[in-house]
Each structure stands twice: as C-alpha cells, then as structure tokens.
C-alpha cells in the first residue's frame, strides 16, 4: 500500500469533504473552532486553517463573521447523466462561445465517422448568480448539418435534437465515456475551478436509426459541484448465457 504523501491540510480537507458528501456533516452544521479541531486531530492550527481554506475555495465551507465556520447550506448537485440541461429550465442559461466548421479531434472524428464537423461550443451558467457549471463542445457531421441552423450562432428553438429530427435523424440512443482529470487552462478559467480540483468529463456519442452517429459532445463539469446518477434496470439480459 502506497502511503498518502499529500500535505497534512489536504488530507484533513479530504476527510471533512467525505463527511460532508456522506451527509455526516449536515448542511449548515457548525464546525469546531480551529484550536478545538486542531486538538481533536492532534495537528497544528495552521494545518486546520489551511484545510478550511481549501474547503472554502471549493464551496464546501462558509465563514460567518463573528460566528464561525459552517458547512454549506446546499447539497452536491446530483444530475442525471442521461440528460442535458433542459433548455427551457429557468434555473440555467446557455452562453454560446463558438460556432464554426472544424476538423474535429481524432477521438471525435473516429466516433463521428467523418473528418469535418460543425462545432457548437457553449457554457452553461446557473441562475440567479451566474455560476459557470458546465462547458460543452458538441460536434455534428458536416455532411449532415451543412446549411442548417446548427451552423449559426443564434438560439435554436427545440435545440439540436429538433433540427436533427427534422433532417430525418432523430436521437435514439447515446453512449457515455466518463473520466476525471485535471482541468485545462481554458476549463479552469471558464469554470472558476479551485486549485487541485478535477473535472468530470463525459464523452458522449449520440446515435440515430441504424446506429448512425449524429453528434459527439465533450461535456466538462467541475468535480467539486457534481455527482452523476445513472439508471439501469436489473434482471434484463441480452439472451446470451
């Protein structure tokens, strides 16, 4: 077993973060004072102060002047991995960052089966405080969407699914590849990422009839804000033994 070589304050922050995520430290709960927490753990007050600083930057803890340090009031955002944000939802809004014809990255080109695509790059922000919660890069086969509203920056009523359906290619299924990694500079700045926090990366391929790929999206979320939930029926087999 490899020993934990992280800084002591990072280890403490990890322990407290896990307690918050597990509900063992409830939203709004007050933490012990720094001297008391240091005594409980047998560490220096500096280690506790630095741990609290990490968790405040991630939004897990908040300070109340003259009172103390408290667990954030809200829980972690739990979102269904099988759905995008609803464009009609009043809790979020989209900002279109770029729309253009591109040569997609190699993994996207392989998934699309084409080497030219239309890219729609956007940011999702949570209302009313305009907190960035997602960056996405959606690629559509140029041979399919050339000349359609997907090549324009304007808002599309019904979104990409409606355009694709009108082209005779309705969305039928998708596959996700999910991973975590450190954010790129663009992701870190765009999502206001605290230092040391990874992003959740979804690589999604959307299929129409006859398993034709009609969209590939790379969706990046801040790892400290989200949990993704998946649903799978049990007792269903493919008929093989």
C-alpha positions in Angstrom: 0.0 0.0 0.0 1.4 3.4 -1.1 1.5 5.9 1.8 -0.5 9.2 1.4 2.1 11.8 0.6 -0.3 14.7 0.4 0.2 17.7 2.6 -1.5 17.3 6.0 -4.0 20.0 5.4 -5.0 18.3 2.1 -5.6 15.0 4.0 -7.7 16.8 6.6 -9.7 18.6 3.9 -10.3 15.2 2.1 -11.6 13.7 5.3 -14.0 16.5 6.0 -15.1 16.7 2.4 -16.0 13.0 2.5 -18.0 13.5 5.7 -20.0 16.4 4.1 -20.7 14.3 0.9 -21.8 11.4 3.0 -24.2 13.6 5.0 -22.4 13.0 8.3 -21.8 16.8 8.4 -25.2 18.2 7.6 -25.8 21.4 5.6 -25.5 24.4 7.9 -23.6 22.4 10.6 -21.1 24.4 12.6 -17.5 23.1 12.7 -15.4 23.2 15.9 -13.2 26.2 16.3 -9.7 26.0 14.8 -8.0 25.4 18.2 -10.6 22.7 19.1 -10.4 21.0 15.7 -6.6 21.0 15.9 -6.6 19.5 19.4 -9.1 16.8 18.3 -6.9 15.7 15.4 -3.6 16.3 17.2 -2.3 18.7 14.5 -1.3 22.3 14.3 -3.8 25.1 14.0 -2.1 26.1 10.7 -3.0 22.6 9.2 -6.6 23.2 10.2 -6.7 26.7 8.8 -5.2 25.6 5.5 -7.7 22.7 5.3 -10.6 25.0 5.9 -9.2 27.4 3.3 -9.2 24.6 0.7 -12.8 23.6 1.5 -14.0 27.2 1.4 -12.4 27.7 -2.0 -14.4 24.6 -3.2 -17.6 25.9 -1.6 -18.0 23.1 1.0 -17.5 25.5 3.9 -18.5 29.1 4.5 -17.4 31.6 7.1 -19.8 33.8 9.1 -18.1 36.8 10.6 -18.0 36.7 14.3 -19.7 33.3 14.4 -17.6 30.6 12.9 -17.2 28.2 10.0 -20.2 26.2 8.7 -21.0 23.5 6.2 -22.6 24.9 3.0 -26.4 25.0 3.1 -26.9 23.2 -0.2 -26.1 19.6 -1.1 -23.9 18.5 -4.0 -25.7 18.9 -7.4 -26.9 15.4 -8.5 -27.7 15.4 -12.2 -29.0 12.6 -14.4 -26.1 11.7 -16.7 -28.6 10.6 -19.4 -29.9 14.1 -20.0 -28.6 17.6 -20.9 -29.9 20.6 -19.0 -33.4 21.4 -20.2 -33.1 24.5 -22.4 -36.4 25.6 -21.1 -35.3 25.4 -17.4 -35.3 28.7 -15.7 -32.5 27.6 -13.3 -29.8 27.7 -16.0 -29.0 29.6 -19.2 -26.6 28.9 -22.1 -23.9 31.2 -23.5 -22.8 30.3 -27.0 -19.0 30.7 -27.2 -18.2 29.5 -30.7 -19.9 28.0 -33.8 -17.7 27.0 -36.7 -16.7 24.3 -39.2 -13.7 22.4 -37.9 -11.6 19.3 -38.2 -12.6 17.6 -35.0 -10.1 16.0 -32.6 -9.1 12.5 -33.5 -11.3 10.7 -31.0 -14.3 12.7 -32.1 -13.6 12.1 -35.8 -13.5 8.3 -35.1 -16.8 8.4 -33.2 -18.5 10.5 -35.9 -17.0 8.6 -38.8 -16.2 11.9 -40.5 -13.2 14.3 -40.6 -15.2 17.5 -40.9 -17.8 18.7 -38.4 -19.7 21.7 -37.1 -18.7 22.7 -33.6 -21.0 24.3 -31.2 -19.1 25.3 -28.0 -21.1 26.7 -25.1 -21.1 27.5 -21.4 -23.9 26.7 -19.0 -24.4 29.0 -16.0 -26.7 28.6 -13.0 -29.1 31.3 -12.2 -29.6 33.7 -10.5 -25.9 34.0 -9.6 -24.4 33.2 -13.0 -22.1 30.5 -11.6 -20.5 28.5 -14.5 -21.5 24.9 -14.1 -20.6 23.3 -17.5 -18.6 23.7 -20.7 -19.5 21.6 -23.7 -18.1 21.1 -27.2 -20.7 19.5 -29.5 -19.7 18.2 -32.9 -22.1 17.4 -35.8 -21.3 15.7 -39.1 -20.8 18.5 -41.7 -22.3 16.2 -44.4 -25.5 16.1 -42.4 -25.9 19.6 -40.9 -24.4 21.9 -43.6 -26.8 24.8 -44.3 -28.9 24.1 -41.2 -29.4 26.4 -38.1 -26.8 24.3 -36.3 -24.2 26.2 -38.3 -25.4 29.6 -37.0 -24.8 31.2 -33.6 -28.5 32.0 -33.0 -30.7 30.3 -30.5 -32.4 27.2 -31.9 -36.0 26.6 -30.7 -36.1 23.0 -29.6 -32.3 22.8 -29.8 -30.2 20.3 -31.8 -32.5 17.4 -31.3 -35.3 19.2 -33.2 -33.0 20.1 -36.1 -31.7 16.5 -36.4 -35.2 15.1 -36.2 -36.3 17.4 -39.0 -33.4 16.1 -41.1 -34.8 12.6 -40.6 -32.2 11.6 -38.0 -34.0 11.6 -34.6 -31.9 10.9 -31.5 -32.4 7.2 -30.5 -29.6 6.4 -28.1 -26.3 7.5 -26.7 -23.2 6.1 -25.1 -21.1 7.9 -22.4 -17.5 7.5 -21.5 -16.9 9.1 -18.1 -13.5 10.2 -16.7 -11.9 12.6 -14.4 -8.7 14.6 -15.0 -7.1 18.0 -14.0 -8.7 20.9 -15.9 -7.1 22.5 -18.9 -6.3 26.2 -18.6 -9.5 27.1 -20.6 -11.6 24.8 -18.3 -10.0 26.1 -15.1 -10.6 29.7 -16.0 -14.0 29.2 -17.6 -15.4 27.2 -14.7 -13.7 29.2 -11.9 -12.1 26.0 -10.7 -10.4 25.9 -7.3 -6.8 24.6 -7.3 -6.4 20.9 -7.2 -10.0 20.0 -8.1 -10.5 17.7 -11.1 -13.2 18.0 -13.8 -15.8 15.4 -14.7 -15.5 14.7 -18.5 -18.3 13.0 -20.4 -17.5 11.9 -24.0 -21.0 11.3 -25.4 -21.9 9.8 -28.8 -25.5 10.2 -29.9 -27.0 7.8 -32.4 -30.0 7.8 -34.7 -31.6 5.0 -36.6 -29.3 2.2 -37.8 -26.7 3.3 -35.2 -25.7 6.3 -37.2 -23.7 8.7 -35.1 -25.2 12.2 -35.4 -23.5 14.1 -32.5 -20.4 13.8 -30.3 -20.2 16.0 -27.3 -17.4 16.6 -24.8 -19.1 17.8 -21.6 -17.0 19.1 -18.7 -18.3 19.8 -15.2 -16.5 21.0 -12.0 -15.8 17.9 -10.0 -16.5 19.6 -6.6 -20.0 20.6 -7.6 -21.5 17.4 -9.1 -22.4 13.8 -8.7 -23.8 12.0 -11.8 -26.6 9.4 -11.5 -27.1 6.6 -13.9 -30.2 4.3 -14.1 -30.1 0.6 -15.2 -32.9 -1.9 -15.0 -31.9 -5.2 -13.3 -32.8 -8.6 -14.5 -32.5 -7.7 -18.2 -30.2 -9.8 -20.3 -29.1 -9.9 -23.9 -30.2 -13.5 -24.3 -26.6 -14.9 -24.0 -25.6 -17.5 -21.4 
